[in-house]
Amino acid sequence: MTTDYIHTLIKYSISCLIVLFVELLFRLGYAACQACFGNTPGKQLFGIKIIDASGRSINFQKAFKREMLVLFKGQGLGLPIIYLFAMYRGYKNLKKHKITTWDKQMHLTVSYRIQSLWVRLVGVTILIVSIILILLLYFLLSILVFGCIFFIWFILI
């Protein structure tokens, strides 16, 4: 193995670890919102409510477990090809059984409230802006990480 190959491998490994760390922070944030406020902002905006078998909002532990199940079963860990298959399988299962596999596994109920067209348009706009901001954050973090790696690399050489 050449040193260039090793340096490239280290750079990409660090980038992957940072992305996983940021993903974990987001999942912890979702679980904290769910536990503290009974919902996340997006679910609240679209009229979605997740409750346990007793009819109460779920606690942090259940919310975090649900987020991890969604990440693994519903999003295939975000891995490019696996993600598509996981999303498709989750969609087909939801259409067939009217419940996702992770909610069924955890004995959770998801209720929906019909929203007005205005609320849906605002929600979709917020969703699009959020996605753009998240992509920008990932881009800026990768620049920061690569900058730090190159800085350290030049110091060591």
N, C-alpha and C positions, 0 to 999 in steps of 0.2 A: 504494500500500500504506500502510496506517495503521501507526502505531508499535505499537499493541496487537497487530496481526497479526504484526509482526516479533518482538516480545518473546515471543509464544506460540510462534512457529516456533523461536526460539533455545532456549527452555525444552525443547521436545520433542526438538530435535536433540541437546542435551546429554544428555538422559535416554537417548536411543537409543545415543549413544556410550558412556555408562556401562554400559548393559546389554551392549553388544558387548564392552567391556573385561572385564567380569566373566565373560562367556561364554568369552572367550579365556583368562582365568586358570584357569577350571575345566578347559578342554581341556588346558592346559599341565600342570595338576595330575594329570589322568588319565594323560597320557603319561608324566609323571615316575614315578607309582606303577607303571605297567606296566613301565617300564624298570628301576626300582630293585628292585622286589619281585616282578617276574614276573606281577603281576596287580593289579587294583584291588580295594578291599575288597568291593564288590558282586559282582564276578565270582567272587572267592574264596568268598564266602558261598554263592553259588548253584552253585558247582562248574563254572564256565566258564573255559576256558583258551584263550588265543590263542597259536599258535606259527607260526614261519615254515616255509619249505620244508625247512630242515635239521633241524626238530624242536626248535629252541631258542625261548625267549621272545624277543619282539621288543624291539629297542632303542628309545631315545627318539625318534629320527628317524622310524622306521617307525610307532611308536605315535602320534606327533603327526600324521603324514600320515593315518593311519587315522581319528583323531578328526576331522580336517578333512573327510575324505570322508564320514564319518557325518553331520557337520553339514550338508554340502551335499546329498549324495544321499539320505541316510536321514531327515533332519529338515527339509529345505527351508529351511535357515537360520533355522528357528523362525518363519518368516512364517506368519501365521494360516491362510490357506486352503491355501497351498502345502505347509505342514507336513502337513496331513491327506492330501493326494495323495501326498507323498513317503513317508509312513509306510505307506500302503496299497500303493503300488507295491513298496516294500521287502519288505513282508510276503508279497505274492503271489509275488515273485521268490524269496524264501527258501523258501516252500512248494514251488515248482515245481522249483528247482535245488538245494535243500538247502545253499545258500551265498548270502551277501549279495553284491551287486555290488562293494562296496568290498573285501571280503576276497578275492574272486576276482581283482579288478584287482591286488591286492598279493600274490597267491599265499600267502595266509595260511589256516591251518586253525583252526577253532574246535571244541573238544571240550567235551562236557557230561558231568557226573557226576550221577547221580540222587541227590537229597538226601532226607533223611527229612522227614516232615510237620512235625516240630518246627522243623527248620532253615528250612524254607520259611516257616513262620509268623513266626519271628523275622525273617527276611529281609524279608518283606512289611511287617512292623511298622516296621522300620528304614527301609525305602523310603518309607513314608507319612510318618514323622516327618521324614525328610530333605527331602521335597518341601515340607512345611509350613515347615520352617526356611528353605529357599531362597526360598520366596515371601515370608516375613517379611523376609529379608535384602533382597530386591528392593524391598519396600515401604519399609523403613527407609532404603535408599539413595536412593530417589526423594524421600522427605521431606527428607533431608539436602541433596540437590541443589537441590530447589526452594527450600529455606530459604536456601541460599547464593546462589542467583540473586536471590531477593527482597532479601536483604541487600545484595548488590552493586548491584541496581537502585535501592534507596533511597539508597545512598551517592552514586550518580551523579546522582540527581535533585536 
